[in-house]
Amino acid sequence: MSLAAQLSLPGRHWRLGLACCALLIGAACTEGYPREDALILNPFNMTQKQRLAAMNAIGDDANSQRRWRYALLPGCVLRIDVDSALGSRPALEVALLGSVIEVARDREDNTFNVAVAEPGDNTPAAASILESDNWPLASRTHLLLRVLQRGCTDAAGKTVSQRAVFPWQSAP
């Protein structure tokens, strides 16, 4: 073997070793990551059942100490069941039509609270719908609840002509 061939042989091994290391590191970095992003549905394109299912999924994950379950009763009444380590609380029922839905930060326990105040209620938060230390979950619940409320309003007999029409939209 010539001197040039002997000198280039270690260079090939070095490149082959580097390529193998890069391949192993690249394969290890993908471990544990989902192959596809989770699909986030637009609440405006969901049915009422899909909105409730999304709220129930959030209610399972929003707080490590409590679980929220939601059901929509006739007359657009939201039933809220809360389970905690101390046991189940009595179910709470809140009329959504005409109610005010808000999300606010509770500085005492550093959580975000989604609350519903019924029409004519003087209290700022008549019913706690969700408490979470995760702002995106609380914000998503707030949006789902507002669209759920809007769906009830539409189902309660408002006609299309009673809805607001934005300048960039055509009249129904």
BELWOBEL-V56120 format. One record per residue. N is the residue number from 1. RES is the residue in three letters. OMEGA is omega in degrees with one decimal (none if undefined). BURIAL is + if it has 16 or more other C-alpha atoms within 10 Angstrom, else -. Layout:
n->N res->RES omega->OMEGA burial->BURIAL
n->N res->RES omega->OMEGA burial->BURIAL
This chain:
n->1 res->MET omega->-177.4 burial->-
n->2 res->SER omega->-179.5 burial->-
n->3 res->LEU omega->-179.9 burial->-
n->4 res->ALA omega->179.8 burial->-
n->5 res->ALA omega->179.2 burial->-
n->6 res->GLN omega->-179.8 burial->-
n->7 res->LEU omega->-178.0 burial->-
n->8 res->SER omega->179.9 burial->-
n->9 res->LEU omega->177.1 burial->-
n->10 res->PRO omega->178.0 burial->-
n->11 res->GLY omega->178.3 burial->-
n->12 res->ARG omega->179.6 burial->-
n->13 res->HIS omega->179.9 burial->-
n->14 res->TRP omega->179.0 burial->-
n->15 res->ARG omega->178.7 burial->-
n->16 res->LEU omega->178.0 burial->-
n->17 res->GLY omega->178.4 burial->-
n->18 res->LEU omega->179.3 burial->-
n->19 res->ALA omega->178.1 burial->-
n->20 res->CYS omega->178.0 burial->-
n->21 res->CYS omega->179.6 burial->-
n->22 res->ALA omega->178.9 burial->-
n->23 res->LEU omega->178.7 burial->-
n->24 res->LEU omega->178.7 burial->-
n->25 res->ILE omega->178.6 burial->-
n->26 res->GLY omega->178.7 burial->-
n->27 res->ALA omega->-179.2 burial->-
n->28 res->ALA omega->-177.8 burial->-
n->29 res->CYS omega->-179.4 burial->-
n->30 res->THR omega->-178.3 burial->-
n->31 res->GLU omega->176.0 burial->-
n->32 res->GLY omega->178.6 burial->-
n->33 res->TYR omega->178.3 burial->-
n->34 res->PRO omega->180.0 burial->-
n->35 res->ARG omega->178.3 burial->-
n->36 res->GLU omega->174.9 burial->-
n->37 res->ASP omega->176.7 burial->-
n->38 res->ALA omega->-179.2 burial->-
n->39 res->LEU omega->176.2 burial->-
n->40 res->ILE omega->-177.9 burial->-
n->41 res->LEU omega->176.4 burial->-
n->42 res->ASN omega->-178.8 burial->-
n->43 res->PRO omega->179.6 burial->+
n->44 res->PHE omega->179.2 burial->-
n->45 res->ASN omega->-178.8 burial->-
n->46 res->MET omega->169.6 burial->+
n->47 res->THR omega->178.1 burial->-
n->48 res->GLN omega->179.1 burial->+
n->49 res->LYS omega->178.6 burial->-
n->50 res->GLN omega->177.3 burial->-
n->51 res->ARG omega->178.0 burial->+
n->52 res->LEU omega->178.1 burial->+
n->53 res->ALA omega->177.8 burial->-
n->54 res->ALA omega->177.9 burial->+
n->55 res->MET omega->178.3 burial->+
n->56 res->ASN omega->176.2 burial->+
n->57 res->ALA omega->177.1 burial->-
n->58 res->ILE omega->179.3 burial->+
n->59 res->GLY omega->176.5 burial->+
n->60 res->ASP omega->-171.6 burial->-
n->61 res->ASP omega->-169.5 burial->-
n->62 res->ALA omega->-174.5 burial->+
n->63 res->ASN omega->-177.3 burial->+
n->64 res->SER omega->-176.8 burial->-
n->65 res->GLN omega->-177.5 burial->-
n->66 res->ARG omega->175.2 burial->+
n->67 res->ARG omega->178.1 burial->+
n->68 res->TRP omega->174.6 burial->+
n->69 res->ARG omega->-176.2 burial->+
n->70 res->TYR omega->173.7 burial->+
n->71 res->ALA omega->178.4 burial->+
n->72 res->LEU omega->-178.9 burial->+
n->73 res->LEU omega->177.1 burial->-
n->74 res->PRO omega->-178.6 burial->-
n->75 res->GLY omega->179.8 burial->-
n->76 res->CYS omega->176.3 burial->+
n->77 res->VAL omega->179.6 burial->+
n->78 res->LEU omega->176.6 burial->+
n->79 res->ARG omega->-178.2 burial->+
n->80 res->ILE omega->174.6 burial->+
n->81 res->ASP omega->-179.4 burial->+
n->82 res->VAL omega->175.7 burial->+
n->83 res->ASP omega->177.4 burial->-
n->84 res->SER omega->179.1 burial->-
n->85 res->ALA omega->179.3 burial->-
n->86 res->LEU omega->179.7 burial->-
n->87 res->GLY omega->-179.0 burial->-
n->88 res->SER omega->172.7 burial->-
n->89 res->ARG omega->174.2 burial->-
n->90 res->PRO omega->-179.1 burial->-
n->91 res->ALA omega->-179.7 burial->-
n->92 res->LEU omega->178.1 burial->-
n->93 res->GLU omega->-176.1 burial->+
n->94 res->VAL omega->174.4 burial->+
n->95 res->ALA omega->-178.0 burial->+
n->96 res->LEU omega->-177.2 burial->+
n->97 res->LEU omega->179.0 burial->+
n->98 res->GLY omega->-178.3 burial->-
n->99 res->SER omega->176.9 burial->+
n->100 res->VAL omega->-178.7 burial->+
n->101 res->ILE omega->-177.4 burial->+
n->102 res->GLU omega->170.7 burial->+
n->103 res->VAL omega->-177.6 burial->+
n->104 res->ALA omega->178.6 burial->-
n->105 res->ARG omega->175.1 burial->+
n->106 res->ASP omega->-175.0 burial->-
n->107 res->ARG omega->-178.6 burial->-
n->108 res->GLU omega->-179.5 burial->-
n->109 res->ASP omega->175.8 burial->-
n->110 res->ASN omega->176.6 burial->-
n->111 res->THR omega->174.6 burial->+
n->112 res->PHE omega->-175.8 burial->+
n->113 res->ASN omega->172.6 burial->+
n->114 res->VAL omega->-174.3 burial->+
n->115 res->ALA omega->178.0 burial->+
n->116 res->VAL omega->173.9 burial->+
n->117 res->ALA omega->-178.6 burial->+
n->118 res->GLU omega->-179.8 burial->+
n->119 res->PRO omega->178.9 burial->-
n->120 res->GLY omega->179.4 burial->-
n->121 res->ASP omega->178.7 burial->-
n->122 res->ASN omega->-179.8 burial->-
n->123 res->THR omega->-177.8 burial->-
n->124 res->PRO omega->-178.9 burial->-
n->125 res->ALA omega->-178.1 burial->+
n->126 res->ALA omega->-177.6 burial->-
n->127 res->ALA omega->176.9 burial->+
n->128 res->SER omega->-178.2 burial->+
n->129 res->ILE omega->-177.5 burial->+
n->130 res->LEU omega->171.7 burial->+
n->131 res->GLU omega->-178.7 burial->+
n->132 res->SER omega->174.0 burial->+
n->133 res->ASP omega->-178.2 burial->+
n->134 res->ASN omega->-177.9 burial->-
n->135 res->TRP omega->-179.9 burial->+
n->136 res->PRO omega->178.5 burial->-
n->137 res->LEU omega->178.8 burial->+
n->138 res->ALA omega->179.5 burial->+
n->139 res->SER omega->178.6 burial->+
n->140 res->ARG omega->177.7 burial->+
n->141 res->THR omega->177.9 burial->+
n->142 res->HIS omega->179.3 burial->+
n->143 res->LEU omega->179.7 burial->+
n->144 res->LEU omega->-178.8 burial->+
n->145 res->LEU omega->179.0 burial->+
n->146 res->ARG omega->179.3 burial->+
n->147 res->VAL omega->174.3 burial->+
n->148 res->LEU omega->177.6 burial->+
n->149 res->GLN omega->179.1 burial->+
n->150 res->ARG omega->177.1 burial->+
n->151 res->GLY omega->176.1 burial->+
n->152 res->CYS omega->179.9 burial->+
n->153 res->THR omega->179.4 burial->+
n->154 res->ASP omega->-179.1 burial->-
n->155 res->ALA omega->-176.9 burial->-
n->156 res->ALA omega->172.6 burial->-
n->157 res->GLY omega->175.1 burial->-
n->158 res->LYS omega->177.3 burial->-
n->159 res->THR omega->-177.9 burial->-
n->160 res->VAL omega->-177.3 burial->-
n->161 res->SER omega->179.6 burial->-
n->162 res->GLN omega->179.8 burial->-
n->163 res->ARG omega->177.7 burial->-
n->164 res->ALA omega->176.3 burial->-
n->165 res->VAL omega->179.6 burial->-
n->166 res->PHE omega->-177.2 burial->-
n->167 res->PRO omega->-177.2 burial->-
n->168 res->TRP omega->179.0 burial->-
n->169 res->GLN omega->174.7 burial->-
n->170 res->SER omega->179.9 burial->-
n->171 res->ALA omega->-179.1 burial->-
n->172 res->PRO omega->none burial->-
